[in-house]
Amino acid sequence: MIPLGLLRQQLSKNYKISLIRTLADGKGSKGGRNPSGKLHEKPKESADKQQRLKASKFPFVITAPAASKFPVEEEPANRLLEILDSRQGKRKEDLIVNDTKKKFDFSRLKPLANFPVESRKNSKSKFPVNERTLETEDDRLEEVLQKAAKKVERESRGRLAQNWPAVAQKAKGPAGPPPPPPPAKDGPSKRAPPRKAGALPPRKLPPGTPPPQTKKTFGPLADADRIFTNLYGRHDWRLKAAMKRGDWYMTKEILGKGHLWIINEMKTSGLRGRGGAGFPSGLKWSFMNKPPDGRPKFLLVNADEGEPGTCKDREILRHDPHKLVEGCLIAGRAMGANTGYIYIRGEFYNEACNLQYAILEAYKAGFLGPNACGSGFEFDLYVQRGAGAYVCGEETSLIESLEGKAGKPRNKPPFPADIGVFGCPSTVTNVETVSVAPTICRRGGNWFASFGRTRNSGTKLFNISGHVERPCTVEEELSMPTRELIERHAGGVIGGWDNLLAIIPGGSSTPCIPKEDASKAIHDYDGLMAVRSSLGTGAIIVMNKQTDIIKAIARLAAFYKHESCGQCTPCREGLHWVNLIMQRFVTGQASVGEIDMLWEITKQIEGHTICALGDGASWPPQGLIRHFRPLIEERIKERAACDAAAAAS
């Protein structure tokens, strides 16, 4: 096929010359002479232009390209050349160009084929060449030729698209018999389905990105997918029985894959912190991967579970301690930490004994120590018992207590990943978060991410307590409806779902939600945020209509006031007034204006303290005012009516 770009250039150059000849033959402008009868003087640039017209950049010799695998019909381009090649006089046909409905008759160029342009222009002809007319006609012809070439190109492409199967088959040779169908295989085909025409190929996700969730319904969780297989203590918790249930399986191979592989699997799983904050665990663990500076790194496990209604970590420590010990080893490998501390609540005496026994078993079996699991990685693990302070559940308070100081939170920054325990890089993580890491590494991050909605991946331990038929601790898939979770595993609300007043969906530090919101809520991070609450630790406290919810929230206010360390003024002074006002609401000895006063106090505490204890103490009263303000006003009015009646009598 003749290149159309070359065709345009050659046609333009040669017909500029032909146009000059036509104008010189008498088709030029009538104003060729000035009033004195002399010819107009030519500017110097006109002579240069004529010289450029005579010397073409490309000789008028068009060579065909090399043979292509799929030949393309060349008739339009060749036909145009034959029609327009007037210099050699091969054809006498006319080319009709549909441009503003004008026709150009190129047969008139034949008499001028051998006429010298320069001699005609330099002679004193009756019709000299007008330079202005020459430039106008030159531009006009250039535009016409460009449009003609574009039209030829469009026609060629159209015929090529219509005849492409035949052209391709002609280039390939005669068609043979169709290939035999592939032999049938047992089971579904593993080949990917054909992509629809015009559809984009699937975008490849970067490493460590959780895959998008395609499921629409979630739960109940199958027994084969449960991570904690001895949650109720039906089996022995010691090493031999734990290994039969899958603990310590392929741990050496997991450690040998390196810290980057472990962190990548944790990121792919989409695991978020199970202690209440919900921070992505893989990202948090990656903060420890910094160039060594001579300081050791430490892994700190927060087993100081002291929030009312929450007891999930206690069940792991009591009945499945080897999952926690193995998880500490893998987490230490991912962070480059050779030492780990498990900070356990002081009241968990039996749980601390079981945990210490499991650590000794792991040392004896070679799973911990200078050559953990035979991988060459050194890791030591210790148990540190606390003194029962609720505020030590905050990560920097835990670090202070572990160093032997008073359990008071630190200002951040610096963050523990930079300056933690003993001034060294440290990461504080939850018991449940660490315990699921070995199973994620064995089964893969994509397996864990297949449960729950996007950004709410995995399984979770839930504590269901309060006014339910069967209080329990259960492992279930995230994104399960709250009502189904309560009715399936806890037997439902005492007196039926219509007897429900409210629930606290994520532990005592989360705002309560009424029955209307609980009926439609999805029990995960985003679902509970949509109803102005939080997943927290996953502890569900159910309250039926026989509950004095004002008194229940007042009890929580007293707890947080007692557990405040007193370091921050908003928390120390504000929680004192929150407790006093809530006690007045219980008895009704308050005014309606104090409801708004309590709301303002909690808003002044929220976000103005070093740690999150002030926030957790402010949210329960806010949830009470948001959903049950009429109950508070009714009690205040009833007490005022009783006092007025007593005074009148």
C-alpha positions as CSV (number, residue, x, y, z in Angstrom):
1,M,0.0,0.0,0.0
2,I,1.3,3.4,-0.9
3,P,1.7,5.6,2.2
4,L,-0.9,8.3,2.1
5,G,1.4,10.8,3.8
6,L,3.9,10.5,0.9
7,L,1.0,10.7,-1.6
8,R,-0.2,14.0,-0.1
9,Q,3.2,15.5,-0.3
10,Q,3.9,14.5,-3.9
11,L,0.5,15.5,-5.2
12,S,0.8,18.9,-3.5
13,K,4.3,19.6,-4.8
14,N,3.5,18.6,-8.4
15,Y,0.2,20.4,-8.8
16,K,1.6,23.6,-7.4
17,I,3.9,23.5,-10.5
18,S,0.9,22.7,-12.7
19,L,-1.1,25.5,-11.3
20,I,1.7,28.0,-12.1
21,R,1.7,26.8,-15.7
22,T,-2.1,27.3,-15.8
23,L,-1.9,30.8,-14.5
24,A,0.9,31.6,-16.9
25,D,-1.3,30.5,-19.8
26,G,-3.9,33.2,-19.1
27,K,-5.8,32.1,-16.1
28,G,-4.2,34.6,-13.7
29,S,-5.4,37.9,-12.3
30,K,-6.3,40.7,-14.7
31,G,-4.4,43.2,-12.7
32,G,-1.0,42.0,-13.8
33,R,0.2,45.5,-14.9
34,N,0.3,48.7,-13.1
35,P,-1.1,52.0,-14.6
36,S,2.2,52.8,-16.2
37,G,2.0,49.5,-18.2
38,K,5.0,47.9,-16.4
39,L,5.0,44.6,-14.7
40,H,4.9,44.5,-10.9
41,E,8.2,43.8,-9.4
42,K,8.5,40.4,-7.7
43,P,9.6,40.3,-4.1
44,K,12.7,38.4,-3.3
45,E,10.8,35.8,-1.3
46,S,8.7,35.0,-4.4
47,A,11.8,33.9,-6.2
48,D,12.8,31.8,-3.3
49,K,9.4,30.3,-3.2
50,Q,9.6,29.4,-6.9
51,Q,12.9,27.8,-6.3
52,R,11.4,25.7,-3.5
53,L,8.6,24.7,-5.8
54,K,11.0,23.4,-8.5
55,A,13.1,21.5,-6.0
56,S,10.8,19.0,-4.4
57,K,11.9,17.3,-1.2
58,F,10.9,13.9,-2.5
59,P,11.3,12.8,-6.1
60,F,8.1,11.8,-7.8
61,V,8.9,8.1,-7.6
62,I,6.7,6.2,-5.3
63,T,7.9,2.7,-4.3
64,A,5.7,0.1,-2.8
65,P,6.5,-1.0,0.7
66,A,7.6,-4.5,1.6
67,A,5.1,-7.3,1.3
68,S,2.8,-7.4,4.3
69,K,1.3,-10.5,5.9
70,F,-2.1,-9.0,5.3
71,P,-2.1,-7.2,2.0
72,V,-4.4,-4.2,1.7
73,E,-6.2,-3.2,-1.4
74,E,-4.3,-0.3,-3.1
75,E,-6.8,0.6,-5.8
76,P,-7.9,4.1,-4.4
77,A,-4.3,5.4,-4.1
78,N,-3.2,4.0,-7.5
79,R,-6.3,5.3,-9.2
80,L,-5.7,8.7,-7.9
81,L,-2.1,8.7,-9.1
82,E,-3.2,7.6,-12.6
83,I,-5.8,10.3,-12.8
84,L,-3.7,13.1,-11.6
85,D,-0.4,12.2,-13.3
86,S,-0.8,14.9,-16.0
87,R,2.9,15.6,-16.4
88,Q,3.4,12.3,-18.2
89,G,0.0,12.3,-19.9
90,K,-1.0,8.8,-19.0
91,R,-4.7,9.4,-18.4
92,K,-7.1,12.1,-19.6
93,E,-9.8,11.5,-16.9
94,D,-11.1,14.2,-14.6
95,L,-11.0,14.1,-10.9
96,I,-14.1,15.4,-9.2
97,V,-13.4,16.5,-5.7
98,N,-16.5,17.1,-3.5
99,D,-15.2,20.2,-1.8
100,T,-17.8,23.0,-1.7
101,K,-19.3,21.4,-4.8
102,K,-16.5,22.6,-7.1
103,K,-15.0,20.5,-10.0
104,F,-11.4,20.7,-11.1
105,D,-10.7,19.7,-14.7
106,F,-7.1,18.6,-14.8
107,S,-7.2,17.7,-18.5
108,R,-6.4,21.3,-19.3
109,L,-3.0,20.8,-17.9
110,K,-1.9,18.7,-20.9
111,P,-0.8,21.5,-23.2
112,L,1.5,22.9,-20.4
113,A,3.2,19.6,-19.7
114,N,6.5,20.6,-21.4
115,F,6.2,24.3,-21.1
116,P,9.0,25.8,-19.0
117,V,7.7,27.8,-16.1
118,E,10.5,30.1,-15.6
119,S,10.7,31.2,-19.3
120,R,7.0,31.9,-19.3
121,K,7.1,34.0,-16.1
122,N,10.2,35.9,-17.1
123,S,8.8,36.8,-20.6
124,K,6.7,39.9,-21.2
125,S,3.5,38.0,-21.7
126,K,0.1,39.5,-22.1
127,F,-1.0,37.7,-19.0
128,P,1.8,37.7,-16.5
129,V,1.7,35.7,-13.3
130,N,0.2,37.6,-10.3
131,E,2.0,36.5,-7.1
132,R,-1.1,37.2,-4.9
133,T,-3.3,35.1,-7.1
134,L,-0.6,32.4,-7.2
135,E,-0.5,32.2,-3.4
136,T,-4.3,32.1,-3.1
137,E,-4.7,29.4,-5.6
138,D,-1.8,27.5,-4.1
139,D,-3.4,27.4,-0.7
140,R,-6.8,26.5,-2.1
141,L,-5.4,23.6,-4.0
142,E,-3.4,22.4,-1.0
143,E,-6.6,22.3,1.0
144,V,-8.5,20.4,-1.7
145,L,-5.8,17.8,-2.1
146,Q,-5.7,17.2,1.7
147,K,-9.4,16.6,1.8
148,A,-9.2,14.3,-1.2
149,A,-6.4,12.3,0.4
150,K,-8.4,12.0,3.6
151,K,-11.4,10.7,1.7
152,V,-9.3,8.1,-0.1
153,E,-8.0,7.0,3.3
154,R,-11.4,6.6,4.8
155,E,-12.6,4.6,1.8
156,S,-9.6,2.3,2.1
157,R,-10.2,1.7,5.8
158,G,-13.9,1.0,5.2
159,R,-13.2,-1.6,2.6
160,L,-10.5,-3.1,4.8
161,A,-12.9,-3.4,7.7
162,Q,-15.5,-5.1,5.6
163,N,-13.2,-7.5,3.9
164,W,-10.9,-8.2,6.8
165,P,-11.9,-11.8,7.4
166,A,-11.4,-12.6,3.7
167,V,-8.1,-10.7,3.5
168,A,-6.8,-12.5,6.7
169,Q,-7.9,-15.9,5.4
170,K,-6.2,-15.2,2.0
171,A,-3.0,-14.3,3.7
172,K,-3.1,-17.4,5.9
173,G,-3.8,-19.7,3.0
174,P,-6.7,-22.1,2.3
175,A,-8.8,-22.9,5.3
176,G,-8.4,-26.4,6.8
177,P,-10.7,-28.5,8.8
178,P,-11.7,-27.0,12.2
179,P,-9.6,-28.2,15.1
180,P,-11.1,-31.0,17.1
181,P,-12.8,-30.0,20.4
182,P,-10.7,-30.5,23.6
183,P,-11.4,-33.6,25.5
184,A,-13.9,-33.4,28.2
185,K,-12.6,-32.9,31.7
186,D,-14.2,-33.8,35.0
187,G,-15.4,-30.9,37.0
188,P,-15.7,-27.2,35.9
189,S,-13.2,-25.7,33.5
190,K,-10.4,-23.7,35.0
191,R,-10.2,-21.4,32.0
192,A,-11.2,-17.8,32.4
193,P,-14.6,-16.9,30.7
194,P,-14.2,-15.0,27.5
195,R,-14.1,-11.2,27.9
196,K,-16.9,-9.2,26.3
197,A,-16.2,-7.1,23.3
198,G,-15.1,-3.6,24.4
199,A,-14.7,-4.6,28.1
200,L,-11.5,-3.5,29.8
201,P,-9.2,-6.3,31.1
202,P,-9.3,-6.8,34.9
203,R,-7.1,-4.3,36.8
204,K,-4.3,-6.0,38.6
205,L,-4.2,-4.9,42.3
206,P,-0.9,-3.9,43.9
207,P,0.6,-6.3,46.4
208,G,-1.0,-6.1,49.8
209,T,-4.4,-4.8,48.6
210,P,-7.4,-6.8,49.8
211,P,-9.4,-8.1,46.9
212,P,-12.9,-6.6,46.4
213,Q,-15.8,-8.4,48.0
214,T,-18.5,-9.8,45.7
215,K,-20.7,-11.5,48.2
216,K,-24.1,-10.0,49.1
217,T,-25.0,-12.1,52.2
218,F,-22.8,-12.8,55.1
219,G,-22.9,-15.5,57.8
220,P,-23.3,-17.9,59.4
221,L,-19.7,-19.0,59.6
222,A,-19.0,-22.7,58.7
223,D,-17.2,-24.8,61.3
224,A,-14.3,-25.4,58.9
225,D,-13.7,-21.7,58.7
226,R,-13.4,-21.1,62.4
227,I,-10.0,-20.0,63.7
228,F,-10.6,-20.5,67.4
229,T,-11.6,-24.2,67.6
230,N,-11.5,-24.5,71.4
231,L,-13.3,-21.3,72.4
232,Y,-15.5,-23.1,74.9
233,G,-12.8,-25.3,76.5
234,R,-14.2,-28.6,75.2
235,H,-10.7,-29.8,74.4
236,D,-7.4,-29.8,76.2
237,W,-5.5,-26.5,75.7
238,R,-2.0,-27.9,76.1
239,L,0.6,-28.2,73.3
240,K,-0.1,-31.8,72.2
241,A,-3.9,-31.2,71.8
242,A,-3.3,-27.8,70.2
243,M,-1.0,-29.3,67.6
244,K,-3.7,-31.8,66.7
245,R,-6.1,-28.8,66.0
246,G,-3.5,-27.2,63.6
247,D,-1.4,-25.0,65.8
248,W,2.3,-24.7,65.1
249,Y,1.8,-26.3,61.6
250,M,4.3,-25.1,59.0
251,T,5.5,-22.3,61.3
252,K,9.1,-22.8,60.3
253,E,8.1,-22.3,56.6
254,I,6.2,-19.2,57.5
255,L,9.1,-17.7,59.3
256,G,11.4,-18.6,56.4
257,K,9.4,-16.6,53.9
258,G,10.5,-13.4,55.6
259,H,9.0,-10.4,57.2
260,L,7.9,-8.7,54.0
261,W,5.8,-11.7,53.0
262,I,4.1,-11.9,56.4
263,I,3.3,-8.2,56.3
264,N,2.0,-8.5,52.7
265,E,-0.3,-11.3,53.7
266,M,-1.6,-9.3,56.7
267,K,-2.3,-6.3,54.4
268,T,-4.0,-8.6,51.8
269,S,-6.2,-10.0,54.5
270,G,-7.6,-6.6,55.4
271,L,-7.3,-7.4,59.1
272,R,-8.1,-4.4,61.3
273,G,-7.2,-4.1,65.0
274,R,-9.6,-6.1,67.2
275,G,-9.0,-4.0,70.3
276,G,-11.5,-1.3,69.4
277,A,-9.6,1.3,67.2
278,G,-9.8,-0.8,64.0
279,F,-6.5,0.4,62.5
280,P,-5.2,-1.8,59.6
281,S,-2.9,-4.3,61.3
282,G,-0.6,-4.9,58.3
283,L,0.1,-1.2,58.0
284,K,0.7,-0.9,61.7
285,W,3.2,-3.8,61.7
286,S,5.1,-2.3,58.7
287,F,5.9,0.8,60.8
288,M,8.6,-1.3,62.6
289,N,10.5,-2.1,59.3
290,K,13.1,0.7,59.6
291,P,16.8,0.5,59.1
292,P,18.5,-0.8,62.3
293,D,19.9,1.9,64.6
294,G,21.4,-0.3,67.3
295,R,18.2,-0.4,69.4
296,P,16.3,-3.6,70.0
297,K,12.6,-3.9,68.9
298,F,9.8,-5.1,71.1
299,L,6.4,-6.7,70.6
300,L,3.8,-5.8,73.2
301,V,0.5,-7.7,73.4
302,N,-2.3,-5.9,75.2
303,A,-4.2,-8.5,77.3
304,D,-5.4,-5.9,79.9
305,E,-9.0,-6.5,79.0
306,G,-11.0,-4.4,81.5
307,E,-13.9,-2.9,79.6
308,P,-17.4,-3.8,81.0
309,G,-19.1,-6.4,78.8
310,T,-15.9,-7.5,77.1
311,C,-14.3,-10.9,77.7
312,K,-13.2,-12.3,74.3
313,D,-9.5,-12.1,75.1
314,R,-10.0,-13.9,78.4
315,E,-11.4,-16.9,76.5
316,I,-8.4,-17.1,74.3
317,L,-6.0,-16.9,77.2
318,R,-7.9,-19.6,79.1
319,H,-8.7,-22.1,76.3
320,D,-6.4,-21.4,73.3
321,P,-3.2,-19.9,74.6
322,H,-0.9,-21.6,72.0
323,K,-2.6,-19.6,69.2
324,L,-1.5,-16.5,71.0
325,V,2.1,-17.8,71.6
326,E,2.5,-18.8,68.0
327,G,1.0,-15.5,66.8
328,C,3.5,-13.6,68.9
329,L,6.4,-15.5,67.2
330,I,5.1,-14.7,63.7
331,A,4.3,-11.0,64.6
332,G,7.8,-10.7,66.1
333,R,9.3,-12.0,62.9
334,A,7.3,-9.5,60.8
335,M,8.4,-6.6,62.9
336,G,12.0,-7.7,63.5
337,A,11.4,-7.9,67.2
338,N,13.3,-10.5,69.1
339,T,11.5,-10.0,72.4
340,G,7.8,-9.9,73.2
341,Y,5.8,-9.0,76.4
342,I,2.2,-10.0,77.1
343,Y,0.7,-7.5,79.5
344,I,-2.2,-9.3,81.2
345,R,-4.8,-7.9,83.6
346,G,-3.9,-8.6,87.2
347,E,-7.4,-10.1,87.9
348,F,-6.8,-12.8,85.3
349,Y,-4.9,-15.2,87.6
350,N,-5.9,-18.5,86.1
351,E,-5.5,-17.2,82.6
352,A,-2.0,-16.0,83.4
353,C,-1.1,-19.4,84.7
354,N,-2.3,-21.2,81.6
355,L,-0.4,-18.7,79.4
356,Q,2.8,-19.1,81.3
357,Y,2.5,-22.9,81.1
358,A,2.0,-22.7,77.3
359,I,5.1,-20.6,76.9
360,L,7.2,-23.1,78.8
361,E,5.9,-25.9,76.6
362,A,6.9,-23.9,73.5
363,Y,10.4,-23.4,74.9
364,K,10.7,-27.1,75.7
365,A,9.6,-28.0,72.1
366,G,12.0,-25.6,70.5
367,F,9.3,-23.3,69.2
368,L,10.7,-20.3,71.2
369,G,14.3,-19.4,72.0
370,P,17.5,-18.7,70.0
371,N,16.4,-21.0,67.1
372,A,12.6,-20.7,67.1
373,C,11.1,-23.6,65.2
374,G,14.5,-24.3,63.6
375,S,14.3,-21.2,61.5
376,G,17.3,-19.4,62.9
377,F,15.2,-16.6,64.2
378,E,15.6,-15.7,67.9
379,F,12.5,-14.8,69.9
380,D,11.8,-14.7,73.6
381,L,8.4,-14.2,75.2
382,Y,7.5,-13.0,78.7
383,V,4.3,-12.5,80.7
384,Q,3.8,-9.3,82.7
385,R,0.9,-8.9,85.0
386,G,-0.8,-5.6,85.6
387,A,-2.4,-4.0,88.6
388,G,-6.0,-3.8,87.3
389,A,-6.1,-0.2,86.1
390,Y,-8.5,0.3,83.2
391,V,-6.4,3.1,81.7
392,C,-3.5,0.8,81.2
393,G,-5.4,-0.7,78.2
394,E,-4.2,2.4,76.3
395,E,-1.0,1.6,74.5
396,T,1.3,4.3,76.0
397,S,-0.2,3.8,79.5
398,L,0.7,0.1,79.1
399,I,4.2,1.0,78.2
400,E,4.5,3.2,81.2
401,S,3.2,0.5,83.5
402,L,5.5,-2.1,81.9
403,E,8.5,0.2,82.7
404,G,7.4,0.3,86.3
405,K,5.9,3.7,86.3
406,A,2.4,5.0,87.0
407,G,0.0,4.0,84.2
408,K,-0.6,7.4,82.6
409,P,-0.7,7.9,78.8
410,R,2.1,9.7,76.9
411,N,1.7,12.5,74.4
412,K,2.1,11.4,70.8
413,P,4.3,12.0,68.9
414,P,6.7,10.4,69.4
415,F,4.7,7.2,68.6
416,P,5.7,3.8,70.1
417,A,7.0,2.7,66.8
418,D,9.8,5.3,67.2
419,I,10.2,5.5,71.0
420,G,8.3,2.8,72.9
421,V,9.1,0.7,75.9
422,F,12.6,1.4,77.3
423,G,13.0,4.1,74.6
424,C,13.1,1.4,71.8
425,P,10.8,0.9,68.8
426,S,7.7,-1.0,70.0
427,T,4.3,-2.0,68.7
428,V,1.3,-2.7,70.9
429,T,-1.3,-5.0,69.5
430,N,-4.4,-6.8,70.7
431,V,-4.6,-10.5,71.8
432,E,-7.2,-11.4,69.1
433,T,-5.3,-9.6,66.4
434,V,-2.1,-11.5,67.1
435,S,-3.9,-14.9,67.5
436,V,-5.4,-14.9,64.0
437,A,-2.1,-14.1,62.3
438,P,-0.9,-17.8,62.0
439,T,-4.1,-18.9,60.4
440,I,-4.0,-16.0,58.0
441,C,-0.4,-17.0,57.0
442,R,-1.3,-20.6,56.6
443,R,-4.6,-20.2,54.6
444,G,-3.7,-16.9,52.9
445,G,-4.8,-13.3,53.1
446,N,-7.3,-13.8,50.3
447,W,-9.1,-16.5,52.3
448,F,-9.5,-14.2,55.3
449,A,-10.5,-11.3,53.1
450,S,-13.3,-13.4,51.6
451,F,-15.3,-12.9,54.8
452,G,-17.2,-9.7,55.4
453,R,-17.7,-6.6,53.3
454,T,-14.9,-4.6,51.8
455,R,-12.9,-2.7,54.5
456,N,-14.6,-5.0,57.1
457,S,-12.8,-8.3,56.4
458,G,-12.5,-11.4,58.3
459,T,-14.1,-13.1,61.3
460,K,-14.5,-11.6,64.8
461,L,-15.2,-12.8,68.3
462,F,-18.4,-11.4,69.8
463,N,-19.5,-11.3,73.4
464,I,-23.3,-11.3,73.6
465,S,-24.7,-10.5,77.1
466,G,-27.6,-8.9,78.9
467,H,-31.2,-9.8,78.3
468,V,-30.7,-12.7,75.9
469,E,-31.7,-16.3,76.3
470,R,-28.1,-17.7,76.0
471,P,-25.3,-15.3,76.7
472,C,-22.2,-16.5,74.8
473,T,-18.9,-15.7,73.2
474,V,-19.0,-16.7,69.5
475,E,-16.8,-16.4,66.4
476,E,-18.7,-15.1,63.5
477,E,-18.2,-13.5,60.1
478,L,-18.2,-9.7,60.0
479,S,-21.0,-7.8,58.2
480,M,-23.7,-10.1,59.6
481,P,-26.9,-8.3,60.5
482,T,-27.1,-7.4,64.2
483,R,-30.5,-9.0,64.7
484,E,-29.5,-12.3,63.1
485,L,-26.3,-12.4,65.2
486,I,-28.3,-12.0,68.4
487,E,-31.1,-14.4,67.5
488,R,-28.9,-17.1,66.0
489,H,-26.3,-17.4,68.7
490,A,-27.8,-16.0,71.8
491,G,-31.4,-17.3,71.4
492,G,-32.8,-13.8,70.9
493,V,-34.0,-11.1,73.3
494,I,-35.9,-12.2,76.4
495,G,-39.5,-11.6,75.6
496,G,-39.0,-11.4,71.9
497,W,-37.4,-8.8,69.6
498,D,-40.4,-6.4,70.1
499,N,-39.4,-6.3,73.8
500,L,-36.0,-4.8,72.9
501,L,-35.2,-1.3,74.1
502,A,-31.6,-0.7,73.1
503,I,-28.3,-2.4,72.6
504,I,-24.7,-1.3,73.2
505,P,-23.0,-2.8,70.1
506,G,-19.3,-2.6,70.8
507,G,-18.6,-2.5,74.5
508,S,-19.4,0.0,77.2
509,S,-17.5,2.8,75.5
510,T,-19.7,2.9,72.4
511,P,-23.0,4.8,72.1
512,C,-26.2,2.8,72.5
513,I,-28.7,2.4,69.6
514,P,-32.5,1.9,69.9
515,K,-34.4,-1.1,68.5
516,E,-35.2,0.7,65.2
517,D,-31.5,1.1,64.4
518,A,-30.5,-2.4,65.7
519,S,-33.1,-4.0,63.4
520,K,-31.4,-2.7,60.3
521,A,-27.8,-2.4,61.5
522,I,-24.9,-4.4,59.9
523,H,-22.5,-5.5,62.5
524,D,-19.2,-4.3,61.3
525,Y,-17.1,-1.1,61.4
526,D,-18.9,0.8,58.6
527,G,-22.4,-0.6,59.4
528,L,-22.4,0.5,63.0
529,M,-20.8,3.9,62.1
530,A,-23.8,4.4,59.8
531,V,-26.1,4.3,62.9
532,R,-23.8,6.6,64.9
533,S,-22.1,3.9,67.0
534,S,-19.0,1.8,66.7
535,L,-17.9,-1.8,66.6
536,G,-15.4,-1.3,69.4
537,T,-14.4,-4.6,71.0
538,G,-17.4,-6.5,69.6
539,A,-19.2,-6.8,73.0
540,I,-23.0,-6.6,72.5
541,I,-25.0,-5.7,75.6
542,V,-28.7,-6.2,75.1
543,M,-31.3,-4.3,77.2
544,N,-35.0,-5.0,77.0
545,K,-37.9,-2.7,77.9
546,Q,-37.7,-3.6,81.6
547,T,-34.3,-2.0,81.8
548,D,-33.7,1.4,83.4
549,I,-31.4,2.6,80.7
550,I,-30.8,5.9,82.5
551,K,-29.4,4.1,85.5
552,A,-27.4,1.7,83.3
553,I,-25.6,4.6,81.5
554,A,-25.2,6.4,84.9
555,R,-23.4,3.2,86.1
556,L,-21.0,3.4,83.2
557,A,-20.4,7.1,83.9
558,A,-19.4,6.3,87.5
559,F,-17.0,3.6,86.2
560,Y,-15.2,5.9,83.8
561,K,-15.0,8.6,86.4
562,H,-13.3,6.1,88.8
563,E,-10.9,4.8,86.2
564,S,-9.6,8.2,84.9
565,C,-6.0,8.7,85.7
566,G,-6.6,12.4,86.3
567,Q,-3.7,13.6,84.0
568,C,-5.9,15.6,81.7
569,T,-8.1,18.4,83.1
570,P,-11.1,17.9,80.7
571,C,-11.2,14.2,81.7
572,R,-10.6,14.7,85.4
573,E,-13.0,17.6,85.9
574,G,-15.5,16.8,83.1
575,L,-16.1,13.2,84.1
576,H,-16.8,14.3,87.6
577,W,-19.6,16.5,86.5
578,V,-20.9,13.9,84.0
579,N,-21.2,11.5,86.9
580,L,-23.0,14.0,89.1
581,I,-25.5,15.0,86.4
582,M,-26.2,11.4,85.5
583,Q,-26.9,10.5,89.1
584,R,-29.4,13.4,89.2
585,F,-31.1,12.1,86.1
586,V,-31.5,8.7,87.8
587,T,-33.5,10.2,90.6
588,G,-35.1,12.9,88.5
589,Q,-33.8,15.7,90.8
590,A,-32.6,17.8,87.8
591,S,-33.9,20.4,85.4
592,V,-34.6,19.9,81.7
593,G,-31.9,22.4,80.9
594,E,-29.3,20.1,82.5
595,I,-29.7,17.7,79.5
596,D,-28.2,20.3,77.2
597,M,-25.6,21.1,79.8
598,L,-24.5,17.4,79.9
599,W,-24.3,17.3,76.1
600,E,-22.0,20.4,76.1
601,I,-19.8,18.9,78.8
602,T,-19.3,15.7,76.9
603,K,-18.5,17.6,73.7
604,Q,-15.8,19.6,75.6
605,I,-14.3,16.3,76.8
606,E,-14.4,14.5,73.5
607,G,-11.2,15.1,71.5
608,H,-9.5,17.2,74.2
609,T,-7.6,14.5,76.1
610,I,-4.3,12.7,75.6
611,C,-5.8,9.2,75.3
612,A,-9.2,7.9,74.2
613,L,-10.6,7.3,77.7
614,G,-12.3,10.7,77.6
615,D,-13.9,9.9,74.3
616,G,-15.2,6.5,75.5
617,A,-16.6,8.1,78.6
618,S,-18.4,10.8,76.7
619,W,-20.1,8.6,74.1
620,P,-22.6,6.6,76.3
621,P,-24.3,9.8,77.7
622,Q,-24.4,11.2,74.2
623,G,-26.1,8.1,72.9
624,L,-28.6,8.3,75.7
625,I,-29.5,11.9,75.0
626,R,-29.6,11.3,71.2
627,H,-32.2,8.5,71.4
628,F,-33.8,8.6,74.8
629,R,-34.1,12.3,75.7
630,P,-37.9,12.0,76.2
631,L,-37.4,9.4,78.9
632,I,-35.1,11.7,80.8
633,E,-37.5,14.6,80.5
634,E,-40.4,12.4,81.6
635,R,-38.6,11.3,84.7
636,I,-37.6,14.9,85.6
637,K,-41.3,16.0,85.2
638,E,-42.6,13.1,87.3
639,R,-40.2,13.9,90.1
640,A,-41.2,17.6,90.0
641,A,-44.9,16.6,90.1
642,C,-44.2,14.3,93.1
643,D,-42.3,17.0,94.9
644,A,-45.1,19.5,94.2
645,A,-47.7,17.1,95.5
646,A,-45.7,16.4,98.6
647,A,-45.2,20.1,99.3
648,A,-48.9,20.8,98.8
649,S,-49.9,18.1,101.3
